[in-house]
């Protein structure tokens, strides 16, 4: 039996710098997140200084600790053997690619086989949910007093079937004064997903836009991306057709969270594009889960739609949930000097089309 509340407690523990235990098929591992720990917590966690360091393959490849085949799955786990010189400061430099220019020489380090690959993979997945860097000190077995979870618990935590409508209300917005807002949430997750229903069903298929949360673009007017203008243009396009739905998904930074997105921005300032920045941090190129959007459309009674997007991956993801995408409607906006490279990267490296 899964324990949905246990995952929420584990996420809280990671963010507070407390260790957690994950029980996998081959045994248990206990983890301490490097980002939220400190030297004193590390000593209490690992007094014998034997704990290895768990990184993602993307980060390990950057450090020349994984071969290119491993790096093809940047969010896969890699275990680094503990060396006498691998102290807390060195582990922090291993974890955070923003420090690479300040600490260019690291090692030598040795990657060793994983005894609990499913538990290790779950740890990296949990780091994404917690919004922390995917890097841990790791000990074998369970440590007294830790929150304990399994890979199945995390799978259940992310199951969109638990999503339900919380409430709905009329919400006039600029460009769509007759809109209705619908809030969705799960019992475990603190954030709510939102649907904005624009117009009323008129016999035509609704025009639907999946918009992932972007605080910097949507609220602050960032010019580094096209999210804010895309949001406004989507509302206008749906209003023009007379009927449609904007799904506002709480998946900041392509699913890696606000803090990690800002870390990716810092790496972009060092010359990396958005794809390489994400993989250097140790995350997938796109960690969003569009099963949530499929569940939202199911709850709204919409199983066949027209999708406003340049991203064929969104079409495939929705259709995998049972939603029929009858038409992909392009959604292109002009570039500006600050986001030209970002838009070119989306086109050339992530398959966006016009």
KACORKA-V298130 format. One record per residue. RES is the residue in one letter. BURIAL is # if it has 16 or more other C-alpha atoms within 10 Angstrom, else .. Layout:
((RES:BURIAL) (RES:BURIAL))
This chain:
((X:.) (X:.) (X:.) (X:#) (X:.) (X:#) (X:#) (X:#) (X:.) (X:#) (X:#) (X:.) (X:#) (X:#) (X:#) (X:.) (X:#) (X:#) (X:#) (X:#) (X:#) (X:#) (X:#) (X:#) (X:.) (X:.) (X:.) (X:#) (X:#) (X:#) (X:#) (X:#) (X:#) (X:#) (X:#) (X:#) (X:#) (X:.) (X:.) (X:.) (X:#) (X:#) (X:.) (X:.) (X:#) (X:#) (X:.) (X:.) (X:.) (X:.) (X:#) (X:#) (X:#) (X:#) (X:#) (X:#) (X:#) (X:#) (X:#) (X:#) (X:#) (X:#) (X:#) (X:.) (X:#) (X:#) (X:.) (X:.) (X:.) (X:#) (X:#) (X:.) (X:#) (X:#) (X:#) (X:#) (X:#) (X:#) (X:#) (X:#) (X:#) (X:#) (X:#) (X:.) (X:.) (X:#) (X:.) (X:#) (X:.) (X:.) (X:#) (X:#) (X:#) (X:#) (X:#) (X:#) (X:#) (X:#) (X:.) (X:#) (X:.) (X:.) (X:.) (X:.) (X:.) (X:.) (X:.) (X:.) (X:.) (X:.) (X:#) (X:.) (X:.) (X:.) (X:#) (X:#) (X:#) (X:#) (X:#) (X:#) (X:#) (X:#) (X:#) (X:#) (X:#) (X:#) (X:#) (X:#) (X:#) (X:#) (X:#) (X:#) (X:#) (X:#) (X:#) (X:#) (X:#) (X:#) (X:#) (X:#) (X:.) (X:#) (X:#) (X:.) (X:.) (X:#) (X:#) (X:#) (X:#) (X:#) (X:#) (X:#) (X:#) (X:#) (X:.) (X:.) (X:#) (X:#) (X:.) (X:#) (X:.) (X:.) (X:#) (X:#) (X:#) (X:.) (X:.) (X:.) (X:.) (X:.) (X:#) (X:.) (X:.) (X:.) (X:#) (X:#) (X:.) (X:.) (X:#) (X:#) (X:#) (X:#) (X:#) (X:#) (X:#) (X:#) (X:.) (X:#) (X:.) (X:.) (X:.) (X:#) (X:#) (X:#) (X:#) (X:#) (X:#) (X:#) (X:#) (X:.) (X:.) (X:.) (X:.) (X:.) (X:#) (X:#) (X:#) (X:#) (X:#) (X:#) (X:#) (X:#) (X:#) (X:#) (X:.) (X:#) (X:#) (X:#) (X:.) (X:.) (X:.) (X:#) (X:#) (X:#) (X:#) (X:#) (X:#) (X:#) (X:#) (X:#) (X:#) (X:.) (X:#) (X:#) (X:#) (X:#) (X:#) (X:#) (X:#) (X:.) (X:.) (X:#) (X:#) (X:#) (X:#) (X:#) (X:#) (X:#) (X:#) (X:#) (X:#) (X:#) (X:#) (X:#) (X:#) (X:#) (X:#) (X:#) (X:.) (X:#) (X:#) (X:.) (X:#) (X:#) (X:#) (X:.) (X:#) (X:#) (X:.) (X:.) (X:.) (X:.) (X:#) (X:#) (X:#) (X:#) (X:#) (X:#) (X:#) (X:#) (X:#) (X:#) (X:#) (X:#) (X:#) (X:.) (X:#) (X:#) (X:#) (X:#) (X:#) (X:#) (X:#) (X:#) (X:#) (X:#) (X:#) (X:.) (X:.) (X:.) (X:.) (X:#) (X:#) (X:#) (X:#) (X:#) (X:#) (X:#) (X:#) (X:#) (X:#) (X:.) (X:.) (X:#) (X:#) (X:.) (X:#) (X:#) (X:#) (X:.) (X:#) (X:.) (X:#) (X:#) (X:#) (X:.) (X:.) (X:#) (X:.) (X:.) (X:#) (X:.) (X:.) (X:.) (X:#) (X:.) (X:.) (X:.) (X:#) (X:.) (X:#) (X:#) (X:#) (X:.) (X:#) (X:#) (X:.) (X:.) (X:.) (X:.) (X:.) (X:#) (X:.) (X:.))
